[in-house]
Amino acid sequence: MTPPQLSRTLGHARPRAPVRIVHLGLGNFFRAHPCWYTEHAADADSWGIAAFAGRGARDLVDDLNAQDDLFTLVSRGADRDRFEVVGALSNAHHVDDTKAWLTYMASPQVAAVTITITEAGYLRAPTGGLDIARHDLQSDIQTLRRAPTTGMVRTAPGRLLAGIAARQRASAGPLALVPCDNTPGNGQLVHQVIAELAALVDDDLARWTEESVTVVSTMVDRITPGTQPDDLITVAAATGLRDRCPVVTEPFHEWVLSGRFPSGRPQWQVAGATFTDDVRPYEDRKLWLLNGAHSLLAYTAPLRGHATVAEAVQDRACQEWLQQWWQVAATHLDQPPDELAAYQAALMRRFTNARMNDRLDRIAADGSLKLPIRILPVLRAERAAGRLPPAATLVLAAWVCHLRGLSGPVRDPGADSIVTEAAGPLRSAVVAVLAALDPALADDADMTAQVYAQCRELAQMRGQHFE
């Protein structure tokens, strides 16, 4: 007999809450993190979320709609799975449902917009501002100038600004934007992108945006791999319910926020969220110790035949590289040594959870975007102190090997050019790849020499000989 599917009518979750949060970027991490925190807020019954998925997630939206926008969250501990049905998502929409997007954004009930579109979704130029040379952005600018509240736009920044314009037109009151993407200074990033786009579209809209739209900086942390077919079977067997789109995540979760919510927010602190005046110390700790370690393992461990994080940290060589990186990175963090030691111990427990099946090829994607924020700040600080730690350059060397085809397919927004730069003689490839990250790296002769030597050593693990 086919198990019944999730349904609010059958009492599998609380009734839908009124929509007071709009979310852009419906995916697994959103459902495991901001959606979960909203589910566990003390006033959850008053804070429903309407989420909009990207163009590649039409099936996900249809599946969620078919089961009353409910899903099962599986907290996968080292010992067992724990299951809960999350009901914080009141409505799921396709991203091209323009009417729904603008209607929500023009509602005085809506107080905040949370965002998970990855750093790439903000369409920044290498200089950090909006990449207005892009054809899709140029098209959005023209559309927003002609009819700013039609919402017929193609990019995430354009969609956000179209919603803000609809809110201004409806006199719906102030709004908070809450980016939840894993990138440093995400609040400042969003403020800059939206302010620049608004200034290109309409002076009055730009003024209203500056006066009425706040941006909250956040640090987010919860490892959430992609859902696998076996996960659907596991959920059905454990709960007796059919769920087409469960989410598997780790038990650990952390959310740190800094900024104003002028129209209110859920009581996320009851679920464990931290509100602070400065996110940066938490952000650096997470980016360098967790994400930096992830990048280190993603590029080095496959060269030793490993496919998951848990496999990698059982390898003595990988353990040593990890400890060396943490020792270097911790030097530049502004927290007491005992707190940093406890954080690293907790990370190791998370990494050794083999039941998470956290694949290294997933983490290895988008290295050109990740390495500049996870590795380079520490490396620059070390060079400024006159040091050149092998633990920091090892990540860059392993990435060069990855780009040269030693550890699986390259998935990166800059793959077309950077894979070409990594080809050919190794010495010139090292210089070209480092220059793509930061020209100053390529000008550092000691650094390029060290990366070159480490590339050769790593290649030998795969039986390759680079010159």
C-alpha positions as CSV (number, residue, x, y, z in Angstrom):
1,M,0.0,0.0,0.0
2,T,1.3,3.5,-0.9
3,P,1.8,5.6,2.2
4,P,-0.3,8.7,2.5
5,Q,1.4,12.0,1.5
6,L,1.9,14.9,3.8
7,S,-1.2,17.0,4.3
8,R,-2.2,19.8,6.7
9,T,-5.8,18.5,6.4
10,L,-4.7,15.2,7.9
11,G,-3.0,17.1,10.8
12,H,0.6,16.6,9.8
13,A,1.5,20.2,10.6
14,R,-0.1,23.3,12.0
15,P,-2.3,25.5,9.7
16,R,-0.7,27.8,7.3
17,A,0.5,31.0,8.9
18,P,-0.1,34.4,7.3
19,V,2.7,35.3,4.9
20,R,4.9,37.9,6.6
21,I,8.3,36.7,5.0
22,V,9.1,36.4,1.4
23,H,12.0,34.2,0.4
24,L,14.0,34.2,-2.8
25,G,15.9,31.0,-3.6
26,L,13.8,28.0,-2.5
27,G,16.2,25.1,-1.9
28,N,17.5,22.6,0.6
29,F,19.6,25.0,2.7
30,F,16.7,27.5,3.0
31,R,14.4,24.7,4.2
32,A,17.0,23.4,6.7
33,H,18.0,26.8,8.1
34,P,15.8,30.0,7.9
35,C,12.7,27.9,7.4
36,W,13.5,25.7,10.3
37,Y,14.3,28.7,12.6
38,T,10.9,30.2,11.7
39,E,9.2,26.9,12.4
40,H,10.7,26.9,15.9
41,A,10.2,30.6,16.7
42,A,7.9,31.3,19.7
43,D,5.5,33.2,17.5
44,A,5.7,30.8,14.5
45,D,1.9,30.8,14.0
46,S,2.1,34.5,13.0
47,W,5.0,34.2,10.5
48,G,4.4,32.2,7.3
49,I,6.9,32.2,4.4
50,A,6.2,32.5,0.7
51,A,9.2,31.1,-1.1
52,F,10.2,31.5,-4.8
53,A,12.3,28.8,-6.5
54,G,14.8,29.3,-9.3
55,R,14.0,28.3,-12.9
56,G,15.6,24.9,-12.4
57,A,13.4,23.9,-9.5
58,R,9.9,23.7,-11.1
59,D,9.4,20.0,-10.0
60,L,10.3,21.0,-6.4
61,V,7.6,23.7,-6.3
62,D,5.0,21.3,-7.8
63,D,5.9,18.6,-5.3
64,L,5.7,21.0,-2.4
65,N,2.3,22.4,-3.6
66,A,1.0,18.8,-3.9
67,Q,1.7,18.2,-0.2
68,D,0.4,21.5,1.2
69,D,3.9,23.0,1.1
70,L,5.1,20.6,3.9
71,F,8.3,18.7,4.0
72,T,10.1,16.4,6.3
73,L,13.4,17.6,7.8
74,V,15.7,14.7,8.7
75,S,18.4,15.6,11.2
76,R,21.0,13.0,10.5
77,G,23.1,12.5,13.6
78,A,26.0,10.0,13.9
79,D,23.8,7.7,15.9
80,R,20.3,8.0,14.2
81,D,17.9,10.1,12.2
82,R,15.4,12.4,13.8
83,F,12.3,13.4,11.7
84,E,10.0,16.4,11.9
85,V,7.5,17.9,9.5
86,V,8.1,21.6,8.9
87,G,5.1,23.8,8.3
88,A,6.6,27.3,8.2
89,L,6.4,27.4,4.4
90,S,3.0,28.7,3.7
91,N,3.3,28.9,-0.1
92,A,5.9,27.8,-2.7
93,H,6.0,29.5,-6.1
94,H,7.9,29.3,-9.4
95,V,10.2,32.3,-9.8
96,D,8.3,33.5,-12.9
97,D,5.0,33.9,-10.9
98,T,5.5,37.6,-11.1
99,K,2.0,38.5,-9.9
100,A,2.4,36.6,-6.7
101,W,5.9,38.1,-6.1
102,L,4.7,41.7,-6.5
103,T,1.5,41.1,-4.5
104,Y,3.5,39.8,-1.5
105,M,6.1,42.6,-1.8
106,A,3.3,45.2,-1.9
107,S,1.6,43.9,1.3
108,P,2.1,45.8,4.5
109,Q,1.9,42.4,6.3
110,V,5.2,41.4,4.8
111,A,8.1,42.5,7.0
112,A,11.2,40.8,5.6
113,V,12.7,39.1,2.5
114,T,15.2,36.3,3.2
115,I,17.6,35.4,0.4
116,T,19.6,32.3,-0.6
117,I,20.8,32.7,-4.1
118,T,24.6,32.1,-3.6
119,E,27.1,34.8,-4.1
120,A,27.0,34.3,-7.9
121,G,23.3,35.3,-7.9
122,Y,24.1,38.9,-7.0
123,L,25.9,39.4,-10.3
124,R,28.8,41.4,-9.0
125,A,31.8,42.6,-11.1
126,P,35.3,41.7,-10.0
127,T,35.6,45.1,-8.4
128,G,32.7,44.3,-6.1
129,G,29.9,46.4,-7.6
130,L,27.1,45.4,-9.8
131,D,28.2,44.0,-13.1
132,I,26.2,46.3,-15.3
133,A,28.0,45.1,-18.4
134,R,25.9,41.9,-18.3
135,H,23.2,41.7,-21.0
136,D,20.6,40.4,-18.6
137,L,21.2,43.2,-16.2
138,Q,21.0,45.8,-19.0
139,S,17.7,44.3,-20.0
140,D,16.4,44.5,-16.4
141,I,17.5,48.1,-16.1
142,Q,15.6,49.1,-19.2
143,T,12.5,47.1,-18.1
144,L,12.6,48.7,-14.6
145,R,12.9,52.2,-16.1
146,R,9.9,51.7,-18.4
147,A,7.7,49.9,-16.0
148,P,9.3,49.3,-12.6
149,T,6.3,47.5,-11.0
150,T,5.7,44.9,-13.8
151,G,8.3,42.6,-12.4
152,M,9.1,41.2,-15.8
153,V,12.8,40.9,-15.1
154,R,15.4,38.1,-15.4
155,T,17.9,38.6,-12.6
156,A,17.7,38.3,-8.8
157,P,18.7,41.9,-8.2
158,G,16.2,43.0,-10.7
159,R,13.5,40.9,-9.1
160,L,14.3,42.3,-5.6
161,L,14.2,45.9,-6.9
162,A,10.9,45.3,-8.8
163,G,9.4,44.1,-5.5
164,I,10.8,47.2,-3.7
165,A,9.3,49.4,-6.4
166,A,5.9,47.7,-5.9
167,R,6.2,48.3,-2.2
168,Q,7.0,51.9,-2.7
169,R,4.0,52.4,-5.0
170,A,1.7,50.7,-2.5
171,S,3.0,52.7,0.5
172,A,3.4,49.4,2.3
173,G,6.0,50.6,4.7
174,P,9.6,49.7,5.5
175,L,11.2,46.3,4.8
176,A,14.2,44.3,5.9
177,L,16.3,42.3,3.4
178,V,18.0,39.3,5.0
179,P,20.7,37.6,2.9
180,C,21.5,34.1,4.1
181,D,24.3,33.4,1.6
182,N,27.6,32.1,2.8
183,T,29.7,35.0,1.8
184,P,31.5,37.7,4.0
185,G,29.7,41.0,4.5
186,N,26.5,39.7,2.8
187,G,24.6,42.6,4.2
188,Q,26.9,45.2,2.7
189,L,27.0,43.2,-0.5
190,V,23.2,43.3,-0.9
191,H,23.0,47.0,0.1
192,Q,25.5,47.9,-2.5
193,V,24.0,45.9,-5.3
194,I,20.4,47.1,-4.7
195,A,21.5,50.7,-4.2
196,E,23.5,50.8,-7.4
197,L,20.7,49.2,-9.4
198,A,18.1,51.6,-7.9
199,A,20.3,54.6,-8.8
200,L,20.5,53.4,-12.4
201,V,16.7,53.0,-12.6
202,D,15.1,56.0,-10.8
203,D,16.3,58.6,-8.4
204,D,13.1,58.6,-6.4
205,L,13.1,54.9,-6.1
206,A,16.7,55.0,-5.0
207,R,15.9,57.5,-2.3
208,W,12.9,55.5,-1.0
209,T,15.0,52.3,-1.0
210,E,17.7,54.0,1.1
211,E,15.2,55.4,3.6
212,S,12.8,52.4,3.9
213,V,14.8,49.2,3.2
214,T,17.3,47.9,5.7
215,V,19.7,45.1,5.1
216,V,20.6,42.6,7.9
217,S,24.0,40.9,7.8
218,T,24.0,37.3,8.7
219,M,26.3,34.3,9.3
220,V,24.7,30.9,8.6
221,D,25.9,27.4,9.3
222,R,24.2,24.1,8.8
223,I,25.7,21.4,6.5
224,T,23.0,20.4,4.1
225,P,23.8,17.9,1.3
226,G,21.5,17.2,-1.6
227,T,18.6,14.9,-1.1
228,Q,19.2,11.4,-2.4
229,P,16.6,8.9,-3.7
230,D,17.2,6.6,-0.7
231,D,16.2,9.5,1.6
232,L,12.7,9.3,0.3
233,I,12.6,5.6,1.2
234,T,14.0,6.3,4.6
235,V,11.4,8.9,5.4
236,A,8.5,6.7,4.3
237,A,9.8,3.8,6.3
238,A,10.3,5.9,9.5
239,T,7.2,8.1,9.4
240,G,4.7,6.1,7.3
241,L,4.2,9.2,5.1
242,R,5.1,9.9,1.5
243,D,7.3,12.9,1.1
244,R,8.5,13.8,-2.4
245,C,11.0,16.4,-1.2
246,P,12.5,15.8,2.2
247,V,15.6,17.6,3.4
248,V,18.5,15.9,5.1
249,T,20.7,18.0,7.3
250,E,23.1,17.8,10.3
251,P,21.8,18.4,13.9
252,F,24.1,21.4,14.3
253,H,22.8,24.8,13.3
254,E,23.9,28.4,13.9
255,W,22.5,31.7,12.8
256,V,24.0,35.1,13.7
257,L,22.2,38.3,12.6
258,S,23.0,42.0,12.8
259,G,20.7,44.8,11.7
260,R,17.3,46.4,12.0
261,F,13.9,44.8,11.3
262,P,11.7,48.0,11.0
263,S,8.5,46.0,10.5
264,G,9.2,43.2,13.0
265,R,10.6,39.7,12.8
266,P,9.9,36.2,14.3
267,Q,11.3,35.4,17.7
268,W,14.2,33.4,16.1
269,Q,16.2,33.8,19.2
270,V,14.0,31.2,20.9
271,A,15.3,28.7,18.3
272,G,18.9,29.6,19.0
273,A,19.6,32.5,16.7
274,T,22.1,35.1,18.0
275,F,21.6,38.8,17.5
276,T,24.7,41.0,17.7
277,D,26.1,44.3,16.7
278,D,28.9,42.7,14.7
279,V,28.7,39.5,12.7
280,R,32.3,39.7,11.5
281,P,34.0,37.6,14.2
282,Y,31.5,34.8,13.8
283,E,31.7,35.1,10.0
284,D,35.5,34.9,9.9
285,R,35.5,31.9,12.3
286,K,33.1,30.0,10.1
287,L,34.5,30.9,6.8
288,W,38.1,30.1,7.7
289,L,37.7,27.2,10.0
290,L,34.7,25.4,8.6
291,N,34.6,26.5,5.0
292,G,38.3,26.8,4.6
293,A,38.7,23.3,5.9
294,H,36.0,22.1,3.5
295,S,37.9,23.6,0.5
296,L,41.1,22.1,1.7
297,L,39.5,18.6,1.9
298,A,37.5,19.1,-1.3
299,Y,40.7,19.5,-3.4
300,T,43.3,17.4,-1.6
301,A,41.3,14.4,-0.4
302,P,40.1,13.2,-3.8
303,L,43.8,13.0,-4.8
304,R,44.0,10.3,-2.1
305,G,41.0,8.5,-3.3
306,H,38.3,9.9,-1.0
307,A,34.8,10.9,-2.0
308,T,33.3,12.3,1.3
309,V,34.3,14.5,4.1
310,A,34.0,11.7,6.6
311,E,36.3,9.5,4.6
312,A,38.8,12.3,4.3
313,V,39.1,13.0,8.0
314,Q,39.9,9.4,8.7
315,D,43.0,9.7,6.6
316,R,46.0,10.7,8.7
317,A,47.5,12.9,6.0
318,C,44.3,14.8,5.6
319,Q,44.0,15.1,9.3
320,E,47.5,16.7,9.5
321,W,46.7,19.1,6.7
322,L,43.5,20.1,8.4
323,Q,45.2,20.7,11.8
324,Q,47.9,22.7,10.1
325,W,45.3,24.9,8.4
326,W,43.3,25.4,11.6
327,Q,46.5,26.4,13.5
328,V,47.4,29.0,10.9
329,A,43.8,30.4,10.5
330,A,43.1,30.6,14.2
331,T,46.0,33.0,14.6
332,H,44.0,35.6,12.9
333,L,40.7,35.1,14.7
334,D,39.5,37.4,17.5
335,Q,38.2,34.8,20.0
336,P,39.7,33.3,23.1
337,P,41.9,30.2,22.4
338,D,39.7,27.9,24.4
339,E,36.6,28.9,22.4
340,L,38.4,28.3,19.1
341,A,39.7,24.9,20.4
342,A,36.1,23.9,21.3
343,Y,34.8,25.1,17.9
344,Q,37.5,23.0,16.1
345,A,36.6,20.0,18.2
346,A,32.9,20.4,17.3
347,L,33.9,20.7,13.6
348,M,35.8,17.4,13.8
349,R,32.7,15.7,15.3
350,R,30.6,17.1,12.5
351,F,33.1,16.1,9.8
352,T,33.3,12.5,11.1
353,N,29.5,12.0,10.8
354,A,29.7,9.5,8.0
355,R,25.9,9.2,7.8
356,M,25.8,12.7,6.3
357,N,27.5,11.5,3.1
358,D,28.7,15.0,2.5
359,R,30.4,14.7,-0.9
360,L,33.6,16.4,-1.7
361,D,32.6,17.0,-5.3
362,R,29.7,19.2,-4.1
363,I,32.0,21.3,-1.9
364,A,34.6,21.6,-4.8
365,A,32.2,23.5,-7.0
366,D,32.7,27.3,-7.5
367,G,36.3,27.4,-6.3
368,S,37.0,30.7,-8.0
369,L,34.3,32.3,-5.8
370,K,35.0,30.4,-2.6
371,L,38.8,30.5,-2.3
372,P,39.0,34.3,-2.2
373,I,36.9,34.5,0.9
374,R,37.9,31.2,2.6
375,I,41.6,31.1,2.1
376,L,43.1,34.3,0.7
377,P,42.4,36.5,3.8
378,V,44.5,34.2,6.0
379,L,47.2,33.9,3.3
380,R,47.4,37.7,2.9
381,A,47.7,38.2,6.7
382,E,50.4,35.6,6.8
383,R,52.4,37.2,4.0
384,A,52.0,40.6,5.7
385,A,53.7,39.0,8.8
386,G,56.5,37.7,6.6
387,R,55.3,34.1,6.7
388,L,54.4,31.6,3.9
389,P,52.6,28.7,5.6
390,P,52.4,25.5,3.5
391,A,48.9,24.8,4.9
392,A,47.5,27.9,3.1
393,T,49.3,27.4,-0.2
394,L,48.4,23.7,-0.2
395,V,44.8,24.5,-0.9
396,L,45.8,26.6,-3.9
397,A,48.1,23.9,-5.2
398,A,45.3,21.3,-4.9
399,W,42.9,23.6,-6.7
400,V,45.4,23.9,-9.6
401,C,45.5,20.0,-9.7
402,H,41.7,20.0,-9.7
403,L,41.6,22.4,-12.6
404,R,44.1,20.2,-14.5
405,G,41.6,17.3,-14.2
406,L,43.1,15.3,-11.3
407,S,40.0,15.2,-9.1
408,G,36.8,15.1,-11.1
409,P,34.8,17.5,-13.2
410,V,35.3,21.3,-12.7
411,R,32.1,23.1,-11.9
412,D,32.8,26.8,-11.7
413,P,31.3,30.0,-13.2
414,G,34.7,30.8,-14.6
415,A,35.5,27.3,-15.8
416,D,35.8,28.1,-19.5
417,S,38.7,30.5,-18.9
418,I,40.3,29.2,-15.8
419,V,40.6,25.6,-17.0
420,T,42.4,26.9,-20.0
421,E,44.8,28.9,-17.9
422,A,45.5,25.8,-15.8
423,A,46.6,23.8,-18.8
424,G,50.0,23.6,-20.3
425,P,53.4,23.8,-18.5
426,L,52.9,23.7,-14.7
427,R,54.9,26.8,-13.8
428,S,53.0,29.1,-16.2
429,A,49.7,27.4,-15.2
430,V,50.4,28.2,-11.5
431,V,51.1,31.8,-12.3
432,A,48.0,32.2,-14.5
433,V,45.6,30.5,-11.9
434,L,47.0,32.6,-9.0
435,A,46.6,35.8,-11.1
436,A,43.0,34.9,-11.8
437,L,42.4,34.9,-8.0
438,D,44.5,37.9,-7.3
439,P,47.3,39.4,-9.4
440,A,49.3,40.1,-6.3
441,L,49.6,36.4,-5.7
442,A,51.1,35.8,-9.1
443,D,53.7,38.5,-8.4
444,D,54.9,36.8,-5.3
445,A,57.8,34.6,-6.5
446,D,58.2,32.7,-3.2
447,M,54.5,31.9,-3.3
448,T,54.4,30.7,-6.9
449,A,57.4,28.5,-6.3
450,Q,55.8,26.9,-3.2
451,V,52.5,26.3,-5.0
452,Y,54.4,24.8,-7.9
453,A,56.3,22.4,-5.7
454,Q,53.2,21.4,-3.9
455,C,51.3,20.7,-7.2
456,R,54.1,18.3,-8.2
457,E,53.9,16.5,-4.9
458,L,50.1,16.2,-5.0
459,A,50.1,15.0,-8.6
460,Q,52.4,12.2,-7.6
461,M,49.6,10.8,-5.4
462,R,47.6,10.2,-8.6
463,G,50.6,8.8,-10.4
464,Q,51.0,12.0,-12.5
465,H,54.1,13.9,-13.3
466,F,53.8,17.6,-13.8
467,E,56.5,19.8,-15.2
